[in-house]
């Protein structure tokens, strides 16, 4: 069993098409306020985000992968060593959802066991009926994911309203703690 009040430093990557809100999500979580004037990530950005959850402190070293094709040659070197990942898609643009398999392939090429959390952004911009349609699309997609793919969840979020932001990082933290406990129990 892991001790309370421990601090864990963990490298994660956030991936997804350009304009899905990756940088805004991280900035909003870090500062506690939404900034509509977020700029496009050029190449890769880096942020340290500290999250307290279940009497543990997680220091997430977040590599924000720019979504433009011209920067994708950089991605594999930043994915190496990551212990978890987020793939973000934009709920208002279905083509960003359709690119999820490409991002899964990229992540799994560098780490076949990497935990992947899929998140839909900009929930504040879609209607209830659209969310139902998105959930149906997710259900169909999830049933086709290969067994060797380590998808740990699907969360709909909004940086503007902050809905789901804590859930993203708590889900990552819980998954990482389970992984650490599993490794420790195998050594005992």
BAFI-3210 file (N, C-alpha, C; in Angstrom, 3 decimals, decimal comma, padded with zeros to 6 digits):
// residues 188
n [1|2|3|4|5|6|7|8|9|10|11|12|13|14|15|16|17|18|19|20|21|22|23|24|25|26|27|28|29|30|31|32|33|34|35|36|37|38|39|40|41|42|43|44|45|46|47|48|49|50|51|52|53|54|55|56|57|58|59|60|61|62|63|64|65|66|67|68|69|70|71|72|73|74|75|76|77|78|79|80|81|82|83|84|85|86|87|88|89|90|91|92|93|94|95|96|97|98|99|100|101|102|103|104|105|106|107|108|109|110|111|112|113|114|115|116|117|118|119|120|121|122|123|124|125|126|127|128|129|130|131|132|133|134|135|136|137|138|139|140|141|142|143|144|145|146|147|148|149|150|151|152|153|154|155|156|157|158|159|160|161|162|163|164|165|166|167|168|169|170|171|172|173|174|175|176|177|178|179|180|181|182|183|184|185|186|187|188]
n.u [000,851|000,520|002,033|000,564|000,517|002,605|004,675|004,382|006,078|005,247|005,403|003,342|001,557|-000,318|-002,407|-003,805|-005,864|-005,132|-006,386|-008,197|-008,217|-006,226|-004,037|-005,487|-007,060|-005,098|-003,971|-006,220|-006,757|-004,397|-004,272|-006,811|-008,578|-010,358|-009,031|-009,775|-008,144|-006,166|-003,175|-002,025|-000,223|003,130|004,888|005,893|004,763|005,478|004,400|004,197|002,111|000,527|-001,325|-003,515|-004,742|-006,635|-005,024|-002,484|000,145|000,471|002,749|002,440|004,204|003,643|003,528|002,567|001,455|001,717|-000,881|-000,685|000,181|002,766|004,398|004,476|006,611|008,173|006,905|007,242|009,651|008,995|006,984|008,187|008,902|006,664|004,127|001,418|-001,404|-003,371|-005,885|-007,311|-010,325|-012,471|-015,683|-017,328|-016,428|-016,522|-014,584|-012,275|-012,729|-012,702|-010,022|-008,897|-008,009|-005,569|-003,971|-003,917|-002,470|000,007|000,794|000,874|002,851|005,215|004,921|003,504|001,820|000,775|-001,384|-004,376|-006,418|-009,378|-010,754|-013,424|-013,660|-014,891|-017,553|-019,436|-020,314|-022,037|-025,252|-027,655|-028,753|-026,775|-024,727|-025,734|-025,643|-022,875|-022,042|-023,174|-021,656|-019,146|-019,551|-019,843|-017,317|-015,645|-016,281|-014,910|-012,244|-009,013|-008,014|-005,478|-005,094|-004,847|-007,159|-008,363|-010,610|-013,329|-014,073|-016,165|-015,670|-015,259|-013,344|-014,082|-016,269|-015,142|-015,993|-015,466|-012,662|-011,189|-011,856|-010,453|-007,708|-007,824|-008,655|-006,424|-004,516|-005,591|-005,426|-002,652|-001,775|-002,931|-001,419|001,171|000,799|000,289|002,767|004,382|003,190|003,809|006,526|006,786]
n.v [-001,190|002,227|005,099|007,855|011,375|011,450|012,501|012,486|012,557|012,830|012,172|013,224|013,255|015,402|015,153|015,723|017,052|020,248|023,170|022,023|022,687|022,042|023,459|025,487|024,020|023,004|025,417|026,613|024,776|025,022|027,797|028,368|029,961|030,864|031,623|033,222|034,044|032,231|030,969|029,288|026,246|025,993|023,542|021,902|022,285|022,903|022,250|022,439|020,926|020,849|018,616|017,799|014,914|012,546|012,611|012,674|014,100|015,060|015,777|016,734|016,525|018,017|017,524|019,261|018,527|020,024|020,235|020,515|019,246|019,823|019,819|017,270|015,535|015,898|014,726|011,949|011,848|013,293|011,820|009,546|007,919|008,879|008,407|008,402|009,537|012,021|012,304|014,789|015,866|017,977|018,774|020,211|019,834|017,234|015,959|015,995|014,085|011,859|011,611|010,351|007,554|007,792|009,261|007,499|005,380|006,658|007,229|004,621|003,464|004,411|003,673|000,854|000,160|002,466|004,361|005,780|008,553|009,643|012,687|014,921|018,222|021,588|021,446|023,252|024,463|022,842|021,328|019,470|017,345|016,942|016,014|013,544|012,252|012,267|010,664|008,232|007,829|007,565|005,200|003,294|003,548|002,823|000,135|-000,967|-000,778|-002,147|-004,879|-004,651|-001,992|000,568|002,178|004,383|005,806|008,106|011,411|014,242|017,668|021,139|023,920|026,523|026,535|024,979|022,438|019,046|019,236|018,657|015,961|014,810|014,905|013,636|011,104|010,282|010,308|008,355|006,071|005,899|005,482|002,960|001,474|001,785|000,544|-002,045|-002,747|-002,619|-004,628|-006,887|-007,052|-007,770]
n.w [000,000|-000,782|000,713|002,571|001,802|-000,014|-002,760|-006,210|-009,215|-012,496|-015,912|-018,501|-021,630|-023,750|-026,427|-029,723|-032,381|-033,954|-032,395|-030,620|-027,983|-026,146|-024,910|-023,661|-021,861|-020,094|-019,152|-017,938|-015,889|-014,434|-013,695|-012,773|-014,058|-017,031|-020,188|-022,995|-025,029|-025,869|-027,389|-030,382|-030,074|-030,817|-032,141|-029,466|-026,159|-022,681|-019,403|-015,875|-013,636|-010,599|-008,695|-006,110|-004,661|-002,999|-000,609|-001,701|-003,608|-006,886|-009,294|-012,331|-015,253|-018,035|-021,424|-024,079|-027,087|-030,165|-032,571|-035,339|-038,568|-039,482|-037,258|-036,304|-036,565|-034,358|-032,204|-031,352|-029,867|-027,595|-026,477|-025,522|-022,511|-021,208|-018,788|-018,906|-020,890|-022,586|-024,943|-026,722|-028,112|-030,088|-029,277|-030,949|-033,485|-035,511|-037,045|-035,521|-033,599|-035,224|-035,711|-033,556|-033,585|-035,008|-033,223|-031,065|-032,199|-032,634|-029,959|-028,858|-030,392|-029,328|-026,661|-025,889|-023,735|-022,660|-020,604|-021,765|-021,800|-023,091|-024,077|-024,566|-025,605|-024,976|-024,121|-023,277|-025,567|-026,962|-027,567|-025,564|-027,078|-028,968|-027,347|-026,585|-029,074|-029,471|-027,326|-028,150|-030,457|-029,276|-027,794|-029,861|-031,031|-028,856|-028,565|-030,626|-030,125|-029,984|-027,814|-026,683|-026,299|-023,977|-022,885|-020,533|-019,936|-020,740|-020,972|-020,915|-021,246|-020,261|-020,651|-020,264|-018,432|-016,562|-016,113|-015,562|-015,540|-013,151|-012,963|-015,099|-014,305|-011,827|-012,617|-014,107|-012,001|-010,213|-011,851|-012,208|-009,582|-009,103|-010,922|-009,838|-007,325|-008,178|-009,307|-007,012|-005,413|-006,930|-006,556|-003,934]
ca.u [000,000|001,296|001,925|-000,115|001,334|003,737|004,627|004,732|006,354|004,839|005,365|002,204|001,436|-001,667|-002,366|-005,070|-005,796|-004,984|-007,612|-009,124|-008,237|-005,260|-003,331|-006,478|-007,420|-003,998|-003,879|-007,373|-006,555|-003,263|-004,537|-008,142|-009,432|-010,427|-008,493|-010,265|-007,114|-005,088|-002,490|-001,703|001,057|004,095|005,720|005,561|004,834|005,715|003,795|004,173|000,815|000,456|-002,693|-003,659|-005,863|-006,577|-003,864|-001,249|000,446|000,962|003,354|002,360|005,044|002,749|004,025|001,422|001,891|001,012|-001,666|-000,488|000,981|004,165|005,156|004,319|007,888|008,733|006,093|007,699|010,695|008,378|006,123|009,053|008,971|005,389|003,437|-000,011|-001,674|-004,722|-006,193|-008,411|-011,028|-013,383|-017,065|-018,003|-015,849|-016,467|-013,351|-011,255|-013,025|-012,295|-008,555|-008,449|-007,178|-004,217|-003,240|-003,700|-001,377|001,237|001,148|001,199|004,104|006,294|004,684|002,313|000,970|000,473|-002,785|-004,877|-007,702|-009,971|-011,567|-014,095|-013,596|-015,864|-018,899|-020,326|-020,755|-022,917|-026,566|-027,882|-028,973|-025,464|-023,977|-026,261|-025,099|-021,445|-021,925|-023,440|-020,474|-018,089|-019,860|-019,501|-015,864|-015,048|-016,464|-013,999|-010,848|-008,312|-007,828|-004,164|-005,110|-005,135|-008,029|-008,788|-011,855|-013,816|-014,634|-016,562|-015,188|-015,302|-012,389|-014,783|-017,044|-014,288|-016,626|-014,677|-011,209|-010,665|-012,043|-009,365|-006,469|-008,072|-008,670|-005,018|-003,875|-006,081|-004,861|-001,225|-001,623|-003,201|-000,252|002,268|000,481|000,445|004,202|004,884|002,713|004,527|007,878|006,723]
ca.v [000,000|003,451|005,970|009,133|012,581|011,276|013,323|011,716|013,351|011,946|012,765|012,873|014,026|015,698|015,148|015,964|017,967|021,682|023,894|021,279|023,306|021,399|024,481|026,180|023,112|022,986|026,754|026,814|023,947|025,557|029,136|028,461|030,876|030,632|032,705|033,009|034,470|031,246|030,931|027,988|025,678|025,820|022,375|021,269|023,178|022,172|022,874|021,631|021,099|020,104|018,213|017,051|013,983|011,434|012,797|012,512|015,220|014,648|016,837|016,286|017,207|017,869|017,910|019,628|018,310|020,823|019,358|020,731|018,205|020,227|019,596|015,906|014,830|016,080|014,097|010,682|012,064|013,799|010,772|008,588|008,094|009,323|007,374|008,486|010,485|012,526|012,698|015,746|016,193|019,117|018,325|020,978|019,465|015,772|015,443|015,826|012,771|010,846|011,487|009,660|006,368|008,215|009,640|006,265|004,676|007,386|007,017|003,215|003,139|004,722|002,954|000,034|000,027|003,783|004,654|006,869|009,117|010,379|013,779|015,829|019,587|022,621|020,953|024,400|024,932|021,868|021,099|018,163|016,355|016,668|015,198|012,178|011,726|012,052|009,493|007,070|007,666|007,050|003,805|002,502|003,577|002,069|-001,303|-001,416|-000,569|-003,415|-005,204|-004,236|-000,543|000,856|003,350|004,386|006,527|009,109|012,504|015,459|018,750|022,514|024,810|027,773|026,341|024,119|021,135|017,875|019,413|017,863|014,537|014,372|014,691|012,626|009,808|009,948|010,010|007,058|005,030|005,793|004,856|001,526|000,902|001,717|-000,484|-003,334|-003,001|-002,874|-005,945|-007,930|-007,137|-008,308]
ca.w [000,000|-000,865|001,875|002,390|001,713|-000,903|-003,961|-007,391|-010,403|-013,584|-017,247|-019,343|-022,865|-024,203|-027,887|-030,409|-033,524|-033,678|-032,074|-029,764|-026,663|-025,247|-024,119|-022,833|-020,779|-019,126|-018,565|-017,052|-014,694|-013,667|-013,157|-012,195|-014,821|-018,467|-021,010|-024,360|-025,988|-025,917|-028,681|-030,931|-029,662|-031,896|-031,838|-028,195|-025,006|-021,446|-018,222|-014,656|-012,986|-009,348|-008,364|-004,867|-004,775|-002,036|000,273|-002,460|-004,497|-008,199|-010,088|-013,718|-016,233|-019,187|-022,741|-024,915|-028,459|-031,171|-033,426|-036,769|-039,210|-039,672|-036,021|-035,820|-036,545|-033,020|-031,169|-030,776|-028,864|-026,371|-025,932|-024,814|-021,068|-020,627|-018,007|-019,214|-021,957|-022,830|-026,323|-026,658|-029,353|-029,973|-029,426|-031,997|-034,789|-035,500|-037,661|-034,482|-033,007|-036,198|-035,705|-032,335|-033,860|-035,408|-032,017|-030,302|-032,863|-032,348|-028,555|-028,616|-031,073|-028,381|-025,404|-026,142|-022,548|-022,098|-020,311|-022,606|-021,405|-024,207|-023,544|-025,488|-025,078|-025,380|-023,837|-023,106|-026,881|-027,620|-026,979|-024,952|-028,137|-029,561|-026,392|-026,713|-030,320|-029,234|-026,462|-029,007|-031,314|-028,407|-027,472|-031,052|-031,158|-027,749|-028,777|-031,684|-029,706|-029,736|-026,399|-026,190|-026,122|-022,576|-022,724|-019,130|-019,746|-021,685|-020,175|-021,629|-020,410|-020,748|-019,971|-019,934|-017,199|-015,729|-015,936|-015,929|-015,463|-012,039|-013,287|-015,975|-013,573|-010,801|-013,304|-014,358|-010,717|-009,733|-012,698|-011,933|-008,267|-009,282|-011,604|-008,870|-006,332|-008,841|-009,418|-005,666|-004,946|-007,659|-006,012|-002,564]
c.u [000,889|001,021|001,171|000,914|002,605|003,555|005,145|004,936|006,170|004,759|004,121|002,244|-000,042|-001,583|-003,758|-004,865|-005,615|-006,353|-008,597|-009,171|-007,267|-004,587|-004,283|-006,878|-006,346|-003,892|-005,012|-007,210|-005,465|-003,605|-005,885|-009,043|-009,282|-009,909|-008,879|-009,182|-005,923|-004,492|-002,177|-000,319|001,932|005,021|005,239|005,690|004,987|005,147|003,926|002,879|000,776|-001,004|-002,663|-004,911|-005,642|-005,308|-002,526|-001,093|001,053|001,502|003,405|003,263|004,341|003,417|002,810|001,893|001,061|000,332|-001,446|000,449|002,455|005,021|005,170|005,609|008,557|008,106|006,703|008,775|010,119|007,459|006,943|009,118|007,687|004,707|001,932|-000,204|-003,147|-004,820|-007,439|-009,012|-012,047|-014,802|-017,813|-017,485|-015,634|-015,200|-012,238|-011,476|-012,513|-010,783|-008,028|-007,608|-005,740|-003,379|-002,961|-002,512|-000,035|001,704|001,609|002,463|005,281|006,152|003,398|001,351|000,510|-001,023|-003,231|-006,264|-008,200|-010,915|-012,148|-014,141|-014,743|-017,321|-019,900|-020,889|-021,705|-024,214|-026,664|-028,018|-027,653|-024,622|-024,441|-025,693|-023,606|-021,232|-022,196|-022,238|-019,315|-018,316|-019,494|-017,991|-015,207|-015,186|-015,533|-012,523|-010,199|-008,048|-006,495|-004,054|-005,606|-005,905|-008,596|-010,059|-012,141|-014,536|-014,979|-016,277|-015,377|-014,295|-013,088|-015,541|-016,284|-014,910|-015,689|-013,172|-010,599|-010,759|-010,926|-008,144|-006,634|-008,099|-007,241|-004,321|-004,302|-005,482|-003,381|-000,965|-001,891|-002,023|000,921|002,023|000,647|001,924|004,783|004,460|003,405|005,939|007,906|006,602]
c.v [001,243|004,344|007,249|010,254|012,394|012,190|012,496|012,674|012,447|012,717|012,272|013,727|014,261|015,906|015,409|016,963|019,415|022,289|023,157|021,832|022,699|022,424|025,214|025,317|023,128|024,324|027,003|026,020|024,537|026,885|029,265|029,455|030,605|031,849|032,434|033,304|033,514|031,183|029,493|027,533|025,471|024,672|021,657|022,313|022,315|022,957|021,904|021,959|020,232|019,866|017,425|016,205|012,821|011,467|012,545|013,731|014,665|015,871|016,300|017,162|016,997|018,402|018,049|019,563|019,157|019,904|019,515|019,660|018,568|020,017|018,142|015,092|014,927|015,166|012,853|010,876|012,592|012,769|009,763|008,923|008,567|008,147|007,382|009,535|010,867|012,776|013,568|015,936|017,276|018,630|019,053|020,638|017,953|015,212|015,259|014,510|011,674|010,655|010,741|008,416|006,704|008,549|008,419|005,508|005,339|007,128|005,584|002,769|003,369|003,952|002,142|-000,081|001,365|003,941|005,890|007,272|009,962|011,438|014,628|017,219|020,448|022,172|022,093|024,888|023,963|021,692|019,682|017,065|015,963|015,780|013,754|011,526|011,396|010,815|008,206|006,770|007,091|005,566|002,893|002,419|002,692|000,563|-001,845|-001,262|-001,926|-003,626|-004,723|-002,730|-000,224|002,175|003,315|005,188|007,522|010,175|013,672|016,635|020,117|023,340|026,087|027,649|025,528|022,748|020,030|018,029|018,600|016,375|013,998|014,008|013,711|011,225|009,359|009,539|008,641|005,912|004,822|005,154|003,357|000,828|000,753|000,635|-001,882|-003,716|-003,361|-004,260|-007,091|-008,119|-007,802|-009,800]
c.w [000,000|000,342|001,534|002,343|000,894|-002,110|-005,129|-008,561|-011,605|-014,894|-017,977|-020,615|-023,141|-025,713|-028,446|-031,530|-033,060|-033,370|-031,196|-028,347|-025,667|-024,325|-023,188|-021,641|-019,695|-018,405|-017,570|-015,769|-013,815|-012,976|-012,457|-012,904|-016,317|-019,219|-022,457|-025,402|-026,023|-027,316|-029,082|-030,446|-030,887|-031,491|-030,599|-027,098|-023,760|-020,280|-017,059|-013,932|-011,736|-008,990|-007,063|-004,958|-003,815|-001,187|-000,405|-003,366|-005,772|-008,900|-011,521|-014,581|-017,565|-020,449|-023,653|-026,371|-029,418|-032,174|-034,925|-037,337|-039,287|-038,431|-035,582|-035,832|-035,170|-031,967|-030,544|-029,712|-027,545|-025,719|-025,125|-023,331|-020,424|-019,935|-018,225|-020,296|-021,994|-024,330|-026,245|-028,047|-029,053|-030,245|-030,542|-033,396|-034,832|-036,146|-036,627|-033,731|-033,929|-036,238|-034,478|-032,646|-034,267|-034,177|-031,145|-030,885|-032,558|-030,920|-028,304|-029,343|-030,128|-027,074|-025,550|-024,957|-021,975|-021,820|-021,100|-022,120|-022,573|-023,628|-024,672|-024,873|-025,596|-025,199|-023,691|-024,437|-027,594|-026,836|-026,417|-026,011|-028,804|-028,645|-026,458|-027,969|-030,166|-028,360|-027,239|-029,903|-030,502|-028,108|-028,638|-031,222|-030,101|-027,946|-029,857|-031,317|-029,446|-028,244|-025,841|-025,963|-024,707|-022,425|-021,300|-018,886|-020,849|-020,871|-021,095|-020,707|-021,066|-019,957|-019,513|-018,614|-016,156|-015,452|-016,423|-015,802|-014,329|-012,352|-014,163|-015,154|-012,415|-011,415|-013,606|-013,062|-010,194|-010,535|-012,403|-010,572|-008,362|-009,947|-010,642|-007,824|-006,923|-008,959|-008,051|-005,188|-005,672|-007,122|-004,640|-002,565]
res [x|x|x|x|x|x|x|x|x|x|x|x|x|x|x|x|x|x|x|x|x|x|x|x|x|x|x|x|x|x|x|x|x|x|x|x|x|x|x|x|x|x|x|x|x|x|x|x|x|x|x|x|x|x|x|x|x|x|x|x|x|x|x|x|x|x|x|x|x|x|x|x|x|x|x|x|x|x|x|x|x|x|x|x|x|x|x|x|x|x|x|x|x|x|x|x|x|x|x|x|x|x|x|x|x|x|x|x|x|x|x|x|x|x|x|x|x|x|x|x|x|x|x|x|x|x|x|x|x|x|x|x|x|x|x|x|x|x|x|x|x|x|x|x|x|x|x|x|x|x|x|x|x|x|x|x|x|x|x|x|x|x|x|x|x|x|x|x|x|x|x|x|x|x|x|x|x|x|x|x|x|x|x|x|x|x|x|x]
***
